[in-house]
Each structure stands twice: as C-alpha cells, then as structure tokens.
Amino acid sequence: MVEIITVTAENVEEYGFFCKMSARNGAAWQAKRAWLMGRFAEGLQLRLLGEGERGFIEFMPGAKCWRGIDGAEDFAVIHCLWVVGRSKGRGFAAALLDEVEGWARAEGFRGVAALTGKGNWLISPGVLEHRGYEGIDRAEHGFELSAKCFTRGPLPRLTGGWHAKAEACGPGLTVLRSAQCPYLEDAAQHARRAAETLGLPFTDRVIETAEDLRALSPSPYGTYALVHDGKLLSYHYLLEKQILERLGG
C-alpha cells in the first residue's frame, strides 16, 4: 500500500498541500498556507499520498468545519477528497477514507460526515455509499450531506436559508470565497472581468471564519459562491466566458 503522509504545521513547507504546488510564491498559495496554519490549531487533518502518487484528503472536527453544516460537533467532517491521474482506480481513495475514519474513532467522534454531490469539486455519493455512509440531508443543486455513524445520536444537518443568503448579496455579481481553496483567487478574477464586460456592480468578499461561512454562504459548499442579482449562479470555479454564457453576455 502507498505511503500516506500526515501534513502538519511543522512540515507543510516540505510537503505542501497538493493544490497549486507549482505556484508556491503566489498570493493564493500563501493565503491557503496561512489558512491551514490557523486550522491546524483547530484540529484540521491533511493526508497526502506519497511515493509520487497524486491525491489527498482534508478533514477536521465538525464544530470548526468550513462547510454549511450545523450540529456536527460529534462528527469529523471531510472537506476534500481528491485522487487524480494515474492514481485513480487503485484503491487510494479508500485508503484515505480509512485515515479519516480511523482518526475519528480514535478521537472519540460518533461518526464522519461529508458534503456530496454529482457536480464539480464534490465527493460523489457512490464513493461513500458502499462504506456505510447514508444521506441524511439535502439541498438544491444536488447537494447531499452523507454520514457514517459509529454510534447512535443526533445527526448533523445542512445550515439552510440559502435563498435569503443569496438575496442578501444584492444586485450585480458577487463572489463569496475563502482561502481554503487556492484556485478561488483566479475564479474571482474571472468573475470580476465578466462583471466589467456586462457593466455590473461587482463585490469580492473573502470569508474569514467558519462562523461567517455558515451565516453568509448561499450553498452548503461554502468556500465559494458566485451570486447574480441575489441568485446563486455557481458554487464552483467558472471561467469568464462561462459566466458570460450563463448570463447571456
């Protein structure tokens, strides 16, 4: 079985965090590093595939997770699971999930939860179903909250209020993003250029805390949202031309 590297505050400079590895001197990479340093202190866990394989998993105690999830204090919550290229289809995703579940049991959590869906940047429900995860809550745009429970008790739930949160963004094009994903600075620039092309007001708001994410995000994904005139346009990265196409520009 492949080596799995535990990334910590002490060795993150050596191993990085998988995404944007070719741009370590860039502002987005540095912002993600700073974000991680704050989260390590809150219990965030990061595992990388070693031996030249390509994949990682990021997870943390549910009370501090950066997803639109409430009531997850007794659960570990998976943020991201990503295995790519030649590493796919070789059992590495299962090995990374073993890491989460083993850690959660050792730390006394009642289970593991994850936001799933069939869209971009989400874990497919099929990846988790055969491991005993069940859908426990749902939201528009194909979001599902899945959980594997070790013991009985209250279940997490999605935060909700998505439409009201989108409407609160007001007119024009609004980006809500966190430094959790280093690709989102580029995504915001695409949105800014689309807004300029269309003559729309533009707001780029960086979410600084998990509490703000739950209060402000118009989708369970939380770490990114693109809102147009009070309606969610996308929860994931869109190129400028894709934004213009969706807005008829």
Sequence and secondary structure as in RCSB ss.txt:
>XXXX:A:sequence
MVEIITVTAENVEEYGFFCKMSARNGAAWQAKRAWLMGRFAEGLQLRLLGEGERGFIEFMPGAKCWRGIDGAEDF
AVIHCLWVVGRSKGRGFAAALLDEVEGWARAEGFRGVAALTGKGNWLISPGVLEHRGYEGIDRAEHGFELSAKCF
TRGPLPRLTGGWHAKAEACGPGLTVLRSAQCPYLEDAAQHARRAAETLGLPFTDRVIETAEDLRALSPSPYGTYA
LVHDGKLLSYHYLLEKQILERLGG
>XXXX:A:secstr
   EEEE TTTHHHH  STTGGGTTSHHHHHHHHHHHHHHTTT EEEEE TT  EEEEEEEGGG SSSEES TTE
EEEEEEEE GGGTTSSHHHHHHHHHHHHHHHTT SEEEEEE SSTTSB HHHHHTTT EEEEEETTTEEEEEEES
S S   EE   HHHHHHTT SSEEEEE TTSTTHHHHHHHHHHHHHHHT  EEEEE  SHHHHHHH SSTT SEE
EEETTEEEESS   HHHHHHHTT 
